[in-house]
């Protein structure tokens, strides 16, 4: 994965152009202040990679974007819907925001095809025939169509994660969130998942991805965000983030990443 995706010159985004707008976000787990005054704007089609040490709030941040976690202070606006206790807005957002987890979260008692068609039928209210058509489309896109009638336990970790990505795509989301999608995989399976994510990026999908795969960040990201102790410490284009980060904490983190790799 050495090529770099051609990125158009960035134009100054207007407030109304942002597909995600987060202002002064704060979240606590009891006394633990996990997110502190987080501000983040994401334009449509933008690819954001979020990295940082364990416990820095990365996963909590993206889980707040589709209300899997509730914030206590500040605001989150996704596609014109503010995330509050209003279940109607939450449901509207979840129909448009796909999420891929570290642990796949496939239903073990359903075939891969059934895993893919369940949500579109129940949430988007489409017919079985239309759901099947979508499922086959995305199974082919992630190169596991031959496994459609197998159960998750019959697939490798990489194949299960690709199935999880295809399942999210069947909802035809406007935004995709990835929460460390390769961290549970054996090293030889990582690239097959990253290749699918690169394809999505090339097709213009808005993406927020929590990952330590720095090669992926260099190739795909419009911006790389570094988080530490619940705050966004630095946000830069990949070239500057990796070659000349502004924050000492970012430099320390990158040295540790390079030492491990």
N, C-alpha and C positions, 0 to 999 in steps of 0.2 A: 504494500500500500504506500507507494512513494509519490504517486501523482497528486497534484493539487487541483481541486475544482476551481474553474474560472469563476471569480466573483465580480459582479459588476461594481463600478464605483458607487459608494454609498451616498445616497441623498439624505439630507436632513429630514427626518421623519416628523410630521406634524402630530399633535396630540391625538387627533382622530384616526391616524394611520396605524396606531398600535393595536395589535390583536390581543396583547396581554399588557396590563398596566397595574403594577404593584406599588403602593405608596405607604411608606412608614409601617411596614408589616411587623407585628410583634406577636410572638406565641410563647406560652409557658406550658410546661408539664409540671403541674403543682408549683413548686418554688423554682424550678429550673427554667431559666430564660433561654429557650432554644433558638429563637429568632429575634433579632434586635434591630429595629428601624431599617428594615430591608426595603430598598427601592429598586425596581426593575421594570424596564420598558422593553417589549419585544415587538418588532415589526413583523407584518405578515411575510412569510417565506424565510424569516431569519433562522439561523441555526446557532444555538447557544450551547456550549459545553460548560458544565459546572464541575469544578474539582475542589479538593480540599481534604484535610485530614478527617479521620473518623470522628463523628460527633460534632461536626462543624455546622450541621443544619441543612446540608444539601438535599437529602431525601425529604426531609420535612417540608422544605420550601416547595418542591414540585408537587408533593402530595397535597399541599394547601391549594394548589391551582385548580384542582378538580374536587376540592372539599372532602378528600379522604381524611384530611386533618382540618380542624377548625382553628382559625386564628382568633385572638382576643382583642387585637387592636390594629388599626390601619385598614386599608382597603385593597381588594383584589377585583379587578375588572377584566373579564375574559369575553371577547367578542361582543362587547356592549352590555353584558350582564354582570352586575356586581354580585359577588359571592356573599350572601347573608344567610339568615335562617330560612329565607324563602325557598322552599323545596322546588317550586316551579323553575326558578332560575338555575338551581343546582342541577336539576334533571336536564335542562336545556344545554348546559355546559358539558355535562358528561356525555351527551350524544355527539358532541363535536370534538371532544378531547380524548384521544386514545392514550392508554398507558400500558407500558411493558415493564414488568417487575423482574427483580433478580431471580425469583423462584418459579417463574413460568405461570403458576396459578391456573393450569388447565384442569378441567374436570376429569378425574381419572376414570369415571364410569362411562364417559362418552367417547365416541371415536373423534378423531381430529376434525373430520367434516362436521360432526354434530357440535363440537366446541365452537366452530366458526359460525355456524348458522343460528345458534341460540339467541344471541343478543340482537342481531338485526330483526329477527322475527318478533321478539318480545318488546324491544324498545323502539325500533323504527317501524314496527307494524307492517313489514313487507311479507309477501307470500313465501311459502317454502321454496317454490320454484325460483323466485328472484334471489332468495338467500343462497340457494345452492349455486346459482350462477356466479354470484359474488365470491363465494367460498372457493370455487374452482379457479376463478381468476387470480385470487391472491395466493392460493396454494401453488399455482404455477409460477407466480412472481417470485416466491421465496424458495422455489425449487424443491418442494416436498409433495407434489401432487400424487406421487406414487404411494404415499403413506396415508392417504385420506381416510381409509377405512381401518386403520390401526388405532390402538389405544395409546395414550401418552406413554405408558410404561414400556411400550415396544419401540420407542424412539430414543435416540441419543439426546444428551443435553442440548447440543447445538440445534438438532432438529426440533426439539420441543420449544426452544426459544424462538426459532423461526415461525413455528406454528402460532406462538403467542403474538408475534408481530402481525402475522396474517389475520389472526382473530381481531386485533384492534383495527386493522385496515378495512375489515368487512363492515365496520360502522361508518366508513368513509369520513374519517375525522378531518378537521381543519388543522389540528395541532396534535403532535405526538410527544408524549413524555416518556423518557426512558430512565429507569432507576437502576443504575449499575447493571445493565442487561447482560454483561459478559462475566461478571465477577464469580458466578457459580459454575462457570464452564471450565473444562479441561483446556489447556493452552491451545491444543490443535483444533478445538472447536470455535475459538474466539473469532477467527477471521471470517468464517462462514456467516456469522451473525453480523459482524461489522460490515461485510459486503452488502448485505440487505439494507442496512442503515445508510450506507453511502449512496445506494441507488435512490432511496427516499429523499435524501438531501439533494441529489442531482435533479430530482423531479420537482423540487420547489416546496417540499413539505416544511411547515414551521415545526421546529424541533427544539426541545430542551432535553439535554442528556447529561445525567450525572454519571461520570465515568473517570477512570484513571488511565484510559487508553489515549495516551498523548499523541500517538501517530494519527489516530482518528481525528483528534481535535485539530491538529495541524492541517489535515487534508480537507476537513469539512466545515469547521466552525467559522462563522462570521465574527463571533466574539467568544473569548474564553473568560469565564468568571472564576475567581478564586475566593472561597469562603473560609472563614476561620472564626470560631467562637460565636457562631450565629450571625455574623455580619458579612456583607460583601466587601472584601478587602480591596479587590482589584478587578477591573473589567477592561480587557484590551483585545485588539485584533491579534490573531495567533502569532504573526511575525514578531510583534513587540512583546507579547506575553512571554514567549519562549526565549527571545534573544536579549531583551532589555526590560524586564519587569521593574515597575517603579517601587514596589513595596518590599521591604526586607523580609517580611514573613513569606511572601510569594517566592522570593529567591531561595529561601531556606527549604521550602516545600519542594521546589523543582530539583534542587540538589539531591534531596532524599529520593525522589522518584527516579532520577537518572542513576543514582547509586544502586537502587534495587534492580533496575532493568539492565 
